[in-house]
Amino acid sequence: MDVVSRASVNGITVGYDDRGRGEPLVLVHGHPFDRSMWAPQVAALAGPDLRVIAPDLRGYGESTVVPGKTPLETFARDIAALLDHLGLEEVVIGGLSMGGQIVMEFCRLFPRRVRGLLLADTFAQAETAEGRKLRAAQADRLLREGMRPYAEEVLTKMVAPHNVEALPDVAAHVLRMMSSAPSEGAAAALRGRAERPDYSGLLSEITVPALIVVGGDDEFTPVADAEFMSTRIPGATLTVVDGAAHMPNLERQVEFDSALRGLLAAVARTAAHGG
């Protein structure tokens, strides 16, 4: 199977990539990106034994833009509806940054649909009062100024400064994703994300193989946030990717993909032992 497609779910159109066959792996992008952030993983991992599905979240990429406020629950239910559309019940699911929080929400709502879990450069705690104010102000700014000023401002936090120089194609890709994101969709996600619940308690209930990945130079979600999650998920594996900031899947693809393959192998071993 090798499909670039669209599906009508939950009253919107979702654009998604669907490549390979076998064990389904769903990859959820962060803010303010789109599914192309996972293009290297789709290309490297999809094949005869692994089916990789990467959707655009509502408000991003080729999916419908819905202004206002988009809670994490809405994103998670969109993913579940896409899986229903594809006839998939259980999946390995992973996300980066906001995508990781959407994945945690998916685990809260649909724990029996999760066979394995990847949480990359994300954190579990609820937003603080100050954080809610900052996200609201940022949403207002995106609607007022568009995406480009914000994108240029945060590029060297998304991609480590040394990688902006050493990996210009990666930096250009990240800047392009951020700059082209629909401002109304991005603002709606920020407003919804500000109201997210605290997932800290949920972590101890996760019983499937879990991988926590974080860039060693990540300022948005430092290594301490990853350690917080890894100590609370029973048996979780923590991988700190040296030389990467907030986008280790792009900045250090070989190391990231190796860690992800390790997760998939753990899922396969669990299945083989009847877990």
C-alpha positions in Angstrom: 0.0 0.0 0.0 1.4 3.4 -1.0 -1.2 6.1 -0.7 -1.3 9.9 -0.4 -4.9 10.5 0.4 -7.7 12.4 2.1 -10.5 11.2 4.3 -13.7 12.8 5.5 -13.9 12.3 9.3 -15.7 14.2 12.1 -17.0 16.8 9.6 -13.6 17.7 8.2 -11.2 16.5 5.5 -7.9 15.0 6.7 -4.9 14.7 4.5 -2.6 11.9 5.3 0.3 9.7 4.0 -0.1 5.9 4.2 2.8 3.8 3.1 3.8 0.2 3.6 2.0 -2.8 5.0 2.0 -4.8 8.2 2.2 -3.4 11.7 0.6 0.1 11.7 2.6 3.0 13.0 0.8 6.4 13.4 3.0 9.5 13.6 1.5 12.8 14.9 3.2 16.1 14.0 3.7 19.0 16.3 2.9 22.7 16.2 3.1 24.6 13.9 4.2 21.9 11.5 2.5 19.4 9.2 2.8 15.7 8.3 5.9 16.4 6.1 8.0 16.6 9.3 7.7 12.8 9.4 8.7 12.4 5.7 12.2 11.0 6.5 10.6 8.4 8.9 7.9 7.4 6.4 10.6 7.0 3.7 13.0 5.0 5.9 10.6 2.8 7.8 7.6 2.0 5.7 7.9 -1.3 3.9 6.6 -4.9 3.7 6.4 -5.3 7.5 5.5 -1.7 8.6 2.7 0.5 7.6 3.4 4.2 8.4 0.5 6.6 8.6 1.1 10.3 9.0 -1.9 12.6 9.1 -2.2 16.4 8.9 -3.9 17.6 12.1 -7.0 19.7 11.6 -5.9 23.3 11.0 -2.6 22.2 9.4 -1.3 21.0 6.0 -4.0 19.7 3.8 -6.6 19.2 6.5 -9.5 21.5 7.1 -8.9 24.7 9.0 -11.4 25.2 11.8 -11.0 28.6 13.5 -11.6 29.2 17.2 -10.2 26.6 19.7 -9.2 23.0 19.1 -8.8 21.0 22.2 -6.4 18.0 22.3 -9.4 15.7 22.7 -10.7 16.9 19.3 -7.3 16.1 17.7 -7.2 12.7 19.3 -10.8 11.8 18.2 -9.9 12.9 14.6 -7.0 10.4 14.7 -9.3 7.7 16.0 -11.9 8.4 13.3 -9.1 8.2 10.6 -8.1 4.8 12.0 -11.7 3.7 11.9 -11.8 4.9 8.3 -8.7 2.8 7.5 -10.1 -0.2 9.4 -7.4 -0.2 12.0 -8.2 -1.0 15.6 -4.8 -1.2 17.4 -1.7 0.8 16.4 1.7 1.9 17.6 1.4 5.7 17.9 3.9 8.5 18.4 4.0 12.2 18.5 6.4 15.1 18.9 5.8 18.2 21.0 2.1 19.0 20.8 1.8 15.7 18.9 3.0 13.9 21.9 0.4 15.5 24.1 -2.3 14.5 21.5 -0.9 11.0 21.8 -1.3 11.1 25.5 -4.8 12.2 25.1 -5.4 9.4 22.6 -4.0 7.0 25.3 -6.5 8.5 27.8 -9.5 8.1 25.5 -8.5 4.9 23.7 -6.0 2.9 25.8 -7.0 -0.4 24.2 -6.1 0.9 20.8 -2.4 1.5 21.7 0.1 -1.3 21.1 3.2 0.9 21.6 4.0 4.5 22.4 6.5 7.1 21.3 6.6 10.5 23.1 9.2 12.8 21.6 10.2 16.3 22.9 7.0 16.7 24.8 5.8 17.0 28.4 2.9 15.7 30.5 2.1 18.4 32.9 -0.9 20.7 32.6 -0.4 24.3 31.5 0.4 26.9 34.2 -1.7 30.1 34.6 1.2 32.1 33.1 1.5 29.6 30.3 -2.2 29.9 29.4 -1.7 33.7 29.1 1.3 33.3 26.9 -0.4 30.9 24.6 -3.4 33.2 24.3 -1.2 36.1 23.5 0.7 34.0 21.0 -2.5 33.0 19.3 -3.5 36.6 19.0 -0.1 37.4 17.5 -0.3 34.7 14.9 -3.7 36.0 13.8 -2.4 39.6 13.7 1.0 39.1 12.1 0.7 35.8 10.3 3.2 32.9 10.8 6.4 34.2 9.3 7.7 36.5 12.1 7.0 33.8 14.7 8.7 31.1 12.5 11.8 33.2 12.0 12.0 34.0 15.7 11.8 30.4 16.9 13.8 28.6 14.2 17.0 28.3 16.3 15.0 26.8 19.1 13.2 24.3 16.9 16.5 23.4 15.2 19.7 23.8 17.2 21.8 26.8 15.9 24.7 24.6 14.9 22.3 22.4 12.9 20.8 25.5 11.1 24.3 26.0 9.8 25.3 22.4 9.3 21.9 21.1 8.0 20.5 23.9 5.8 17.9 21.7 4.1 16.5 20.7 7.5 16.4 24.3 8.7 14.7 25.3 5.4 12.1 22.5 5.8 11.3 23.5 9.4 11.0 27.2 8.5 8.8 26.4 5.5 6.4 24.2 7.5 6.1 26.9 10.2 5.7 29.8 7.8 3.1 28.1 5.6 1.0 26.8 8.5 -2.5 28.4 8.5 -2.5 31.0 11.2 -6.2 30.3 12.2 -5.5 26.6 12.6 -2.3 27.3 14.6 -4.0 29.8 16.8 -6.9 27.4 17.5 -4.5 24.7 18.5 -2.7 27.1 20.9 -6.0 28.0 22.6 -7.0 24.4 23.0 -3.6 23.3 24.2 -3.6 25.9 26.9 -6.5 24.0 28.5 -5.0 20.6 28.4 -5.3 18.3 31.4 -2.4 17.0 33.4 -1.3 13.6 32.0 1.2 12.9 34.8 -1.2 10.4 36.5 -1.9 8.7 33.2 1.7 7.7 32.7 1.8 5.1 35.4 -1.2 3.4 33.8 0.6 2.8 30.5 1.4 -0.9 30.1 2.6 -1.1 26.5 6.2 -0.7 25.3 7.0 3.1 25.5 9.9 5.2 24.1 10.7 8.7 25.3 13.0 10.7 23.0 14.3 14.2 23.5 17.0 16.3 21.9 19.8 17.0 24.3 19.7 20.7 23.4 15.9 21.1 23.5 14.9 24.4 25.2 11.2 24.0 24.7 11.0 20.5 26.4 14.3 19.9 28.2 15.7 16.6 29.1 14.2 16.9 32.6 10.7 16.7 31.1 11.6 13.5 29.3 13.1 12.0 32.5 9.9 13.0 34.3 7.8 10.9 31.9 10.3 8.0 31.6 10.4 7.4 35.4 6.6 7.3 35.5 5.9 4.9 32.6 6.7 1.4 33.7 9.6 0.0 31.7 9.9 3.0 29.4 13.1 3.5 27.4 14.6 7.0 27.4 16.8 8.1 24.5 18.5 11.5 24.7 19.7 12.5 21.2 22.9 14.5 21.4 23.3 17.4 19.1 19.6 17.9 18.5 17.1 20.5 19.8 13.3 20.2 19.4 13.3 18.2 16.1 15.6 15.2 16.6 13.8 13.2 13.9 15.1 15.7 11.4 18.3 16.9 13.0 19.6 13.4 13.9 17.5 11.1 11.8 19.7 8.0 12.1 19.7 8.1 15.9 16.0 8.8 16.1 15.1 6.1 13.6 17.3 3.6 15.5 15.5 4.3 18.7 12.1 4.0 17.0 13.1 0.7 15.5 13.9 -0.5 19.0 10.4 0.4 20.1 8.9 -1.5 17.2 11.0 -4.5 18.1 9.8 -4.3 21.7 6.2 -4.3 20.5 6.9 -7.3 18.3 8.4 -9.2 21.2 5.4 -8.3 23.4 3.1 -9.6 20.8 5.1 -12.8 20.4 4.8 -13.5 24.1 1.1 -12.9 24.1 1.2 -9.5 25.7 
